[in-house]
C-alpha cells in the first residue's frame, strides 16, 4: 500500500549519568492508525537502584520505507518527563509486586 505505516516502541533504561543500561523493542505494527502494544518487558534492576534509573519510552513511525522518525516519548524514573510520570514511578517503587498501570501523554519529539 502506498500509505503503509510501520510502528514500533523502544524502551531504554538509563543510569543516573544518562548511559544506556538495557533496551527492548516492541514488535512491529503495520498500517494501524492507533496501534496497541500489549507486551511485557522485564528489566533487571535492584530495588536500591530504582531511584537512580530512568525508563525512556520512545514511539517511532516509518512511512513508505522512509527513515524512521520518533513521534513522541515519555520518561519515568530519576529524570521523569513530568509530575505524573514521577508519581507513577514512586507508586511503582512502593507497590511491592503489585502492577501499577497508568496512561501517559507523549511529549513531541
Residue, then its C-alpha position, 0 to 999 in steps of 0.5 A: x500500500x502506498x500509505x503503509x505505516x510501520x510502528x514500533x516502541x523502544x524502551x531504554x533504561x538509563x543510569x543516573x549519568x544518562x548511559x544506556x543500561x538495557x533496551x527492548x523493542x516492541x514488535x512491529x505494527x503495520x498500517x494501524x492508525x492507533x496501534x496497541x502494544x500489549x507486551x511485557x518487558x522485564x528489566x533487571x534492576x535492584x530495588x536500591x537502584x530504582x531511584x537512580x534509573x530512568x525508563x525512556x519510552x520512545x514511539x517511532x513511525x516509518x512511512x513508505x520505507x522512509x527513515x524512521x522518525x520518533x513521534x513522541x516519548x515519555x520518561x519515568x524514573x530519576x529524570x521523569x518527563x513530568x509530575x505524573x510520570x514521577x508519581x507513577x514511578x514512586x507508586x511503582x517503587x512502593x507497590x511491592x509486586x503489585x502492577x501499577x498501570x497508568x496512561x501517559x501523554x507523549x511529549x513531541x519529539 
